[in-house]
Amino acid sequence: MITFSKFTIIEIAKWKEINEQDIAKAYTCKMMGELDLAKQFMSKSTDKNQLNSQMVLIGKQKVSNWDNVNRYL
C-alpha cells in the first residue's frame, strides 16, 4: 500500500488552487503508478467522470491515506 507524503498532498493542493484539476488528478495517478490513467486525464477527448470514478477506486485500494488525498481533488 502507498502512503502519500505531506509534500505530495501539498503539490496536489497547489494544482487545485490554481484551477488545474486535470493536472492535480494526473499527478495523483502518476504517484499511484497509474501512468496510463494520468495520460488520459491530460487528454482533451476523454470522459473525465469515468476517469474520476476509476481513480477513486484505485486510490481506495492503493493509498492508505486516500481520504486526505481525495479532499484536495
Biopython code that builds the backbone (N, CA, C, O; Angstrom):
import numpy as np
from Bio.PDB.StructureBuilder import StructureBuilder

atoms = [
    (1, "MET", "N", (0.847, -1.180, 0.000)),
    (1, "MET", "CA", (0.000, 0.000, 0.000)),
    (1, "MET", "C", (0.898, 1.250, 0.000)),
    (1, "MET", "O", (1.957, 1.272, 0.627)),
    (2, "ILE", "N", (0.454, 2.260, -0.704)),
    (2, "ILE", "CA", (1.189, 3.514, -0.833)),
    (2, "ILE", "C", (0.647, 4.505, 0.195)),
    (2, "ILE", "O", (-0.555, 4.539, 0.461)),
    (3, "THR", "N", (1.539, 5.307, 0.767)),
    (3, "THR", "CA", (1.122, 6.428, 1.611)),
    (3, "THR", "C", (1.693, 7.693, 0.989)),
    (3, "THR", "O", (2.907, 7.822, 0.833)),
    (4, "PHE", "N", (0.820, 8.618, 0.636)),
    (4, "PHE", "CA", (1.286, 9.882, 0.058)),
    (4, "PHE", "C", (1.886, 10.740, 1.164)),
    (4, "PHE", "O", (1.324, 10.867, 2.252)),
    (5, "SER", "N", (3.031, 11.318, 0.861)),
    (5, "SER", "CA", (3.687, 12.197, 1.829)),
    (5, "SER", "C", (2.946, 13.527, 1.912)),
    (5, "SER", "O", (2.125, 13.858, 1.056)),
    (6, "LYS", "N", (3.252, 14.268, 2.948)),
    (6, "LYS", "CA", (2.666, 15.601, 3.109)),
    (6, "LYS", "C", (3.032, 16.474, 1.911)),
    (6, "LYS", "O", (2.207, 17.250, 1.429)),
    (7, "PHE", "N", (4.276, 16.347, 1.428)),
    (7, "PHE", "CA", (4.736, 17.121, 0.269)),
    (7, "PHE", "C", (3.870, 16.813, -0.961)),
    (7, "PHE", "O", (3.465, 17.730, -1.675)),
    (8, "THR", "N", (3.589, 15.549, -1.208)),
    (8, "THR", "CA", (2.779, 15.155, -2.365)),
    (8, "THR", "C", (1.374, 15.727, -2.265)),
    (8, "THR", "O", (0.829, 16.219, -3.253)),
    (9, "ILE", "N", (0.797, 15.667, -1.097)),
    (9, "ILE", "CA", (-0.554, 16.213, -0.899)),
    (9, "ILE", "C", (-0.553, 17.729, -1.104)),
    (9, "ILE", "O", (-1.498, 18.278, -1.669)),
    (10, "ILE", "N", (0.490, 18.398, -0.652)),
    (10, "ILE", "CA", (0.601, 19.855, -0.860)),
    (10, "ILE", "C", (0.699, 20.172, -2.349)),
    (10, "ILE", "O", (0.096, 21.139, -2.817)),
    (11, "GLU", "N", (1.454, 19.364, -3.097)),
    (11, "GLU", "CA", (1.564, 19.577, -4.543)),
    (11, "GLU", "C", (0.202, 19.433, -5.221)),
    (11, "GLU", "O", (-0.152, 20.227, -6.093)),
    (12, "ILE", "N", (-0.546, 18.432, -4.821)),
    (12, "ILE", "CA", (-1.892, 18.233, -5.376)),
    (12, "ILE", "C", (-2.768, 19.450, -5.067)),
    (12, "ILE", "O", (-3.484, 19.945, -5.937)),
    (13, "ALA", "N", (-2.706, 19.921, -3.838)),
    (13, "ALA", "CA", (-3.498, 21.085, -3.425)),
    (13, "ALA", "C", (-3.104, 22.333, -4.209)),
    (13, "ALA", "O", (-3.966, 23.140, -4.558)),
    (14, "LYS", "N", (-1.809, 22.500, -4.489)),
    (14, "LYS", "CA", (-1.347, 23.671, -5.256)),
    (14, "LYS", "C", (-1.936, 23.676, -6.659)),
    (14, "LYS", "O", (-2.385, 24.716, -7.141)),
    (15, "TRP", "N", (-1.939, 22.516, -7.320)),
    (15, "TRP", "CA", (-2.525, 22.447, -8.661)),
    (15, "TRP", "C", (-4.005, 22.761, -8.624)),
    (15, "TRP", "O", (-4.522, 23.447, -9.507)),
    (16, "LYS", "N", (-4.680, 22.271, -7.621)),
    (16, "LYS", "CA", (-6.121, 22.520, -7.490)),
    (16, "LYS", "C", (-6.392, 24.004, -7.229)),
    (16, "LYS", "O", (-7.344, 24.569, -7.769)),
    (17, "GLU", "N", (-5.557, 24.628, -6.404)),
    (17, "GLU", "CA", (-5.735, 26.052, -6.081)),
    (17, "GLU", "C", (-5.679, 26.941, -7.308)),
    (17, "GLU", "O", (-6.397, 27.937, -7.394)),
    (18, "ILE", "N", (-4.826, 26.583, -8.259)),
    (18, "ILE", "CA", (-4.705, 27.425, -9.456)),
    (18, "ILE", "C", (-5.615, 26.922, -10.582)),
    (18, "ILE", "O", (-5.403, 27.216, -11.759)),
    (19, "ASN", "N", (-6.634, 26.155, -10.182)),
    (19, "ASN", "CA", (-7.691, 25.703, -11.094)),
    (19, "ASN", "C", (-7.178, 24.766, -12.188)),
    (19, "ASN", "O", (-7.630, 24.827, -13.331)),
    (20, "GLU", "N", (-6.245, 23.912, -11.830)),
    (20, "GLU", "CA", (-5.716, 22.908, -12.755)),
    (20, "GLU", "C", (-6.062, 21.512, -12.233)),
    (20, "GLU", "O", (-5.179, 20.730, -11.881)),
    (21, "GLN", "N", (-7.356, 21.220, -12.190)),
    (21, "GLN", "CA", (-7.831, 19.960, -11.638)),
    (21, "GLN", "C", (-7.291, 18.759, -12.402)),
    (21, "GLN", "O", (-6.911, 17.759, -11.792)),
    (22, "ASP", "N", (-7.252, 18.843, -13.722)),
    (22, "ASP", "CA", (-6.773, 17.710, -14.509)),
    (22, "ASP", "C", (-5.307, 17.399, -14.201)),
    (22, "ASP", "O", (-4.919, 16.232, -14.139)),
    (23, "ILE", "N", (-4.500, 18.430, -14.011)),
    (23, "ILE", "CA", (-3.092, 18.205, -13.668)),
    (23, "ILE", "C", (-2.992, 17.604, -12.271)),
    (23, "ILE", "O", (-2.188, 16.700, -12.044)),
    (24, "ALA", "N", (-3.793, 18.092, -11.341)),
    (24, "ALA", "CA", (-3.785, 17.539, -9.982)),
    (24, "ALA", "C", (-4.154, 16.059, -10.012)),
    (24, "ALA", "O", (-3.540, 15.248, -9.318)),
    (25, "LYS", "N", (-5.137, 15.714, -10.797)),
    (25, "LYS", "CA", (-5.576, 14.321, -10.876)),
    (25, "LYS", "C", (-4.558, 13.462, -11.623)),
    (25, "LYS", "O", (-4.314, 12.317, -11.241)),
    (26, "ALA", "N", (-3.967, 14.004, -12.677)),
    (26, "ALA", "CA", (-2.932, 13.270, -13.413)),
    (26, "ALA", "C", (-1.726, 13.020, -12.509)),
    (26, "ALA", "O", (-1.156, 11.929, -12.518)),
    (27, "TYR", "N", (-1.342, 14.018, -11.737)),
    (27, "TYR", "CA", (-0.224, 13.873, -10.802)),
    (27, "TYR", "C", (-0.537, 12.805, -9.750)),
    (27, "TYR", "O", (0.322, 11.993, -9.406)),
    (28, "THR", "N", (-1.752, 12.813, -9.253)),
    (28, "THR", "CA", (-2.179, 11.802, -8.273)),
    (28, "THR", "C", (-2.070, 10.410, -8.872)),
    (28, "THR", "O", (-1.545, 9.495, -8.237)),
    (29, "CYS", "N", (-2.564, 10.250, -10.087)),
    (29, "CYS", "CA", (-2.489, 8.951, -10.755)),
    (29, "CYS", "C", (-1.038, 8.528, -10.967)),
    (29, "CYS", "O", (-0.687, 7.365, -10.771)),
    (30, "LYS", "N", (-0.210, 9.469, -11.365)),
    (30, "LYS", "CA", (1.209, 9.166, -11.568)),
    (30, "LYS", "C", (1.834, 8.678, -10.268)),
    (30, "LYS", "O", (2.597, 7.712, -10.274)),
    (31, "MET", "N", (1.525, 9.326, -9.168)),
    (31, "MET", "CA", (2.102, 8.951, -7.883)),
    (31, "MET", "C", (1.593, 7.583, -7.413)),
    (31, "MET", "O", (2.227, 6.940, -6.577)),
    (32, "MET", "N", (0.456, 7.141, -7.947)),
    (32, "MET", "CA", (-0.074, 5.808, -7.625)),
    (32, "MET", "C", (0.492, 4.748, -8.572)),
    (32, "MET", "O", (0.229, 3.557, -8.408)),
    (33, "GLY", "N", (1.274, 5.191, -9.567)),
    (33, "GLY", "CA", (1.820, 4.261, -10.548)),
    (33, "GLY", "C", (0.886, 3.975, -11.701)),
    (33, "GLY", "O", (1.111, 3.034, -12.461)),
    (34, "GLU", "N", (-0.153, 4.767, -11.844)),
    (34, "GLU", "CA", (-1.156, 4.588, -12.897)),
    (34, "GLU", "C", (-0.881, 5.580, -14.031)),
    (34, "GLU", "O", (-1.610, 6.557, -14.205)),
    (35, "LEU", "N", (0.179, 5.314, -14.800)),
    (35, "LEU", "CA", (0.618, 6.254, -15.830)),
    (35, "LEU", "C", (-0.376, 6.385, -16.983)),
    (35, "LEU", "O", (-0.570, 7.479, -17.512)),
    (36, "ASP", "N", (-1.003, 5.280, -17.371)),
    (36, "ASP", "CA", (-1.997, 5.358, -18.455)),
    (36, "ASP", "C", (-3.189, 6.234, -18.048)),
    (36, "ASP", "O", (-3.685, 7.027, -18.848)),
    (37, "LEU", "N", (-3.630, 6.085, -16.826)),
    (37, "LEU", "CA", (-4.735, 6.901, -16.332)),
    (37, "LEU", "C", (-4.323, 8.374, -16.255)),
    (37, "LEU", "O", (-5.121, 9.261, -16.559)),
    (38, "ALA", "N", (-3.091, 8.630, -15.853)),
    (38, "ALA", "CA", (-2.580, 10.009, -15.801)),
    (38, "ALA", "C", (-2.603, 10.628, -17.195)),
    (38, "ALA", "O", (-3.014, 11.778, -17.352)),
    (39, "LYS", "N", (-2.169, 9.883, -18.203)),
    (39, "LYS", "CA", (-2.178, 10.386, -19.585)),
    (39, "LYS", "C", (-3.597, 10.686, -20.048)),
    (39, "LYS", "O", (-3.837, 11.668, -20.751)),
    (40, "GLN", "N", (-4.531, 9.835, -19.650)),
    (40, "GLN", "CA", (-5.922, 10.050, -20.049)),
    (40, "GLN", "C", (-6.485, 11.333, -19.449)),
    (40, "GLN", "O", (-7.278, 12.021, -20.093)),
    (41, "PHE", "N", (-6.082, 11.663, -18.216)),
    (41, "PHE", "CA", (-6.549, 12.915, -17.610)),
    (41, "PHE", "C", (-6.039, 14.128, -18.382)),
    (41, "PHE", "O", (-6.691, 15.173, -18.398)),
    (42, "MET", "N", (-4.892, 13.996, -19.014)),
    (42, "MET", "CA", (-4.325, 15.119, -19.747)),
    (42, "MET", "C", (-4.872, 15.207, -21.180)),
    (42, "MET", "O", (-4.642, 16.197, -21.875)),
    (43, "SER", "N", (-5.585, 14.184, -21.610)),
    (43, "SER", "CA", (-6.183, 14.173, -22.941)),
    (43, "SER", "C", (-7.470, 14.997, -22.933)),
    (43, "SER", "O", (-8.235, 14.953, -21.969)),
    (44, "LYS", "N", (-7.699, 15.727, -23.977)),
    (44, "LYS", "CA", (-8.898, 16.583, -24.063)),
    (44, "LYS", "C", (-10.151, 15.805, -24.448)),
    (44, "LYS", "O", (-11.265, 16.287, -24.239)),
    (45, "SER", "N", (-9.986, 14.621, -25.003)),
    (45, "SER", "CA", (-11.146, 13.921, -25.562)),
    (45, "SER", "C", (-11.613, 12.741, -24.719)),
    (45, "SER", "O", (-12.186, 11.793, -25.256)),
    (46, "THR", "N", (-11.382, 12.779, -23.418)),
    (46, "THR", "CA", (-11.804, 11.660, -22.585)),
    (46, "THR", "C", (-12.923, 12.073, -21.639)),
    (46, "THR", "O", (-13.100, 13.252, -21.333)),
    (47, "ASP", "N", (-13.668, 11.081, -21.186)),
    (47, "ASP", "CA", (-14.769, 11.302, -20.242)),
    (47, "ASP", "C", (-14.191, 11.421, -18.832)),
    (47, "ASP", "O", (-13.812, 10.418, -18.227)),
    (48, "LYS", "N", (-14.126, 12.626, -18.321)),
    (48, "LYS", "CA", (-13.495, 12.884, -17.024)),
    (48, "LYS", "C", (-14.261, 12.240, -15.867)),
    (48, "LYS", "O", (-13.647, 11.835, -14.880)),
    (49, "ASN", "N", (-15.578, 12.139, -15.970)),
    (49, "ASN", "CA", (-16.362, 11.499, -14.895)),
    (49, "ASN", "C", (-15.980, 10.038, -14.733)),
    (49, "ASN", "O", (-15.830, 9.549, -13.613)),
    (50, "GLN", "N", (-15.823, 9.343, -15.849)),
    (50, "GLN", "CA", (-15.425, 7.937, -15.806)),
    (50, "GLN", "C", (-14.011, 7.814, -15.236)),
    (50, "GLN", "O", (-13.737, 6.919, -14.436)),
    (51, "LEU", "N", (-13.116, 8.710, -15.649)),
    (51, "LEU", "CA", (-11.740, 8.675, -15.136)),
    (51, "LEU", "C", (-11.710, 8.938, -13.637)),
    (51, "LEU", "O", (-10.957, 8.294, -12.907)),
    (52, "ASN", "N", (-12.531, 9.886, -13.175)),
    (52, "ASN", "CA", (-12.605, 10.171, -11.737)),
    (52, "ASN", "C", (-13.019, 8.931, -10.956)),
    (52, "ASN", "O", (-12.435, 8.611, -9.921)),
    (53, "SER", "N", (-14.028, 8.241, -11.463)),
    (53, "SER", "CA", (-14.501, 7.026, -10.786)),
    (53, "SER", "C", (-13.401, 5.979, -10.719)),
    (53, "SER", "O", (-13.210, 5.332, -9.689)),
    (54, "GLN", "N", (-12.682, 5.816, -11.819)),
    (54, "GLN", "CA", (-11.578, 4.862, -11.867)),
    (54, "GLN", "C", (-10.497, 5.237, -10.860)),
    (54, "GLN", "O", (-10.001, 4.387, -10.120)),
    (55, "MET", "N", (-10.138, 6.518, -10.840)),
    (55, "MET", "CA", (-9.087, 6.996, -9.951)),
    (55, "MET", "C", (-9.472, 6.760, -8.490)),
    (55, "MET", "O", (-8.638, 6.327, -7.694)),
    (56, "VAL", "N", (-10.711, 7.037, -8.135)),
    (56, "VAL", "CA", (-11.166, 6.854, -6.755)),
    (56, "VAL", "C", (-11.098, 5.375, -6.360)),
    (56, "VAL", "O", (-10.638, 5.047, -5.266)),
    (57, "LEU", "N", (-11.547, 4.494, -7.234)),
    (57, "LEU", "CA", (-11.491, 3.059, -6.928)),
    (57, "LEU", "C", (-10.057, 2.593, -6.709)),
    (57, "LEU", "O", (-9.770, 1.867, -5.757)),
    (58, "ILE", "N", (-9.167, 3.012, -7.589)),
    (58, "ILE", "CA", (-7.761, 2.624, -7.465)),
    (58, "ILE", "C", (-7.152, 3.253, -6.218)),
    (58, "ILE", "O", (-6.413, 2.597, -5.484)),
    (59, "GLY", "N", (-7.460, 4.522, -5.981)),
    (59, "GLY", "CA", (-6.924, 5.220, -4.813)),
    (59, "GLY", "C", (-7.314, 4.552, -3.504)),
    (59, "GLY", "O", (-6.494, 4.422, -2.596)),
    (60, "LYS", "N", (-8.561, 4.133, -3.412)),
    (60, "LYS", "CA", (-9.032, 3.457, -2.186)),
    (60, "LYS", "C", (-8.293, 2.144, -1.954)),
    (60, "LYS", "O", (-8.078, 1.736, -0.812)),
    (61, "GLN", "N", (-7.907, 1.488, -3.043)),
    (61, "GLN", "CA", (-7.206, 0.214, -2.929)),
    (61, "GLN", "C", (-5.711, 0.382, -2.672)),
    (61, "GLN", "O", (-5.107, -0.416, -1.953)),
    (62, "LYS", "N", (-5.116, 1.418, -3.258)),
    (62, "LYS", "CA", (-3.657, 1.548, -3.240)),
    (62, "LYS", "C", (-3.099, 2.520, -2.208)),
    (62, "LYS", "O", (-1.956, 2.368, -1.778)),
    (63, "VAL", "N", (-3.881, 3.509, -1.806)),
    (63, "VAL", "CA", (-3.344, 4.606, -0.994)),
    (63, "VAL", "C", (-3.923, 4.542, 0.416)),
    (63, "VAL", "O", (-5.137, 4.621, 0.604)),
    (64, "SER", "N", (-3.053, 4.401, 1.390)),
    (64, "SER", "CA", (-3.512, 4.249, 2.782)),
    (64, "SER", "C", (-4.166, 5.519, 3.322)),
    (64, "SER", "O", (-5.082, 5.441, 4.140)),
    (65, "ASN", "N", (-3.708, 6.676, 2.877)),
    (65, "ASN", "CA", (-4.295, 7.936, 3.340)),
    (65, "ASN", "C", (-5.129, 8.597, 2.235)),
    (65, "ASN", "O", (-5.079, 9.810, 2.035)),
    (66, "TRP", "N", (-5.892, 7.766, 1.527)),
    (66, "TRP", "CA", (-6.686, 8.252, 0.398)),
    (66, "TRP", "C", (-7.664, 9.355, 0.793)),
    (66, "TRP", "O", (-7.858, 10.299, 0.027)),
    (67, "ASP", "N", (-8.274, 9.262, 1.948)),
    (67, "ASP", "CA", (-9.232, 10.292, 2.361)),
    (67, "ASP", "C", (-8.572, 11.667, 2.421)),
    (67, "ASP", "O", (-9.183, 12.659, 2.024)),
    (68, "ASN", "N", (-7.348, 11.739, 2.904)),
    (68, "ASN", "CA", (-6.620, 13.017, 2.932)),
    (68, "ASN", "C", (-6.333, 13.515, 1.529)),
    (68, "ASN", "O", (-6.483, 14.703, 1.244)),
    (69, "VAL", "N", (-5.922, 12.610, 0.653)),
    (69, "VAL", "CA", (-5.599, 12.984, -0.737)),
    (69, "VAL", "C", (-6.866, 13.438, -1.452)),
    (69, "VAL", "O", (-6.869, 14.481, -2.105)),
    (70, "ASN", "N", (-7.930, 12.669, -1.335)),
    (70, "ASN", "CA", (-9.153, 12.905, -2.090)),
    (70, "ASN", "C", (-9.807, 14.245, -1.761)),
    (70, "ASN", "O", (-10.483, 14.816, -2.616)),
    (71, "ARG", "N", (-9.627, 14.748, -0.574)),
    (71, "ARG", "CA", (-10.283, 16.031, -0.257)),
    (71, "ARG", "C", (-9.658, 17.208, -1.006)),
    (71, "ARG", "O", (-10.241, 18.292, -1.048)),
    (72, "TYR", "N", (-8.480, 17.005, -1.596)),
    (72, "TYR", "CA", (-7.843, 18.057, -2.398)),
    (72, "TYR", "C", (-8.084, 17.905, -3.886)),
    (72, "TYR", "O", (-7.613, 18.720, -4.678)),
    (73, "LEU", "N", (-8.805, 16.881, -4.270)),
    (73, "LEU", "CA", (-9.048, 16.649, -5.695)),
    (73, "LEU", "C", (-10.380, 17.193, -6.150)),
    (73, "LEU", "O", (-10.726, 17.073, -7.326)),
]
sb = StructureBuilder()
sb.init_structure("model")
sb.init_model(0)
sb.init_chain("A")
sb.init_seg("    ")
for serial, (resi, resn, name, xyz) in enumerate(atoms, 1):
    if name == "N":
        sb.init_residue(resn, " ", resi, " ")
    sb.init_atom(name, np.array(xyz, "f"), 0.0, 1.0, " ", f" {name:<3s}", serial, name[0])
structure = sb.get_structure()
